[in-house]
Amino acid sequence: MYFVIGLGNPGLQYENTRHNVGFKAIDILALRHKVKVKKLKYKSLFGWGEISGQKVMLVKPQTFMNDSGICVKEIFDYYKPDRDKIIILVDDIDIEFGKIRIKKKGSAGSHNGLKSIIYHLEFDDFPRIKIAVGQNKKKMNLANYVLSGFNKDDVKIVEKEILAACDAVEMIIEADIDKAMNEFNSKNFLDD
């Protein structure tokens, strides 16, 4: 059983912000696999489905980004999955725009949602798929930057990244994370 958790902030005002690409990926996976992400429990919206013959829980925490770990910890404590069966989909301002980065484990970097998850779980060896949302080159206040939207050209690129992140989730579940890392970590969606 896999737990695919997309990070974001609940509420319409955050829907199209940089911080909510994890939610967008869950929405696409839900559409592809006919999962209704409507149940409310574990401080999240979630739904059960199947990907490549594996039972999957698609999750959108409703705790706001900086407290994402509260939701993830509740799910972990209840289901007690293997650590490699928790896949986090998250925005990233540090990787080059036009890319996604799949990692088996690692620090949170500057991401408060990942910091919260690592703090609450007390481990960092869970897979995560980082979706580039553009580097903060104008040095805006970080909170303001990640809660801002994309311009028209960037939307097209981030949509490709989100679709690739969904493809990567499917590949991890169908094959393994190494295959997904080999397939997606070197791609640049600015070149498409």
Salt bridges, closest charged atoms under 4 A:
ASP27 OD1 - LYS60 NZ 2.74
GLU74 OE2 - LYS43 NZ 2.51
ASP77 OD1 - LYS73 NZ 2.96
ASP84 OD1 - LYS85 NZ 3.75
ASP91 OD2 - HIS19 ND1 3.04
ASP91 OD1 - HIS111 NE2 2.91
ASP92 OD2 - LYS130 NZ 3.60
ASP125 OD1 - ARG83 NH1 2.90
ASP167 OD1 - ARG32 NH1 2.85
GLU170 OE1 - ARG32 NH1 3.00
GLU170 OE2 - HIS33 NE2 2.72
ASP178 OD1 - LYS104 NZ 2.78
GLU183 OE2 - LYS187 NZ 3.43
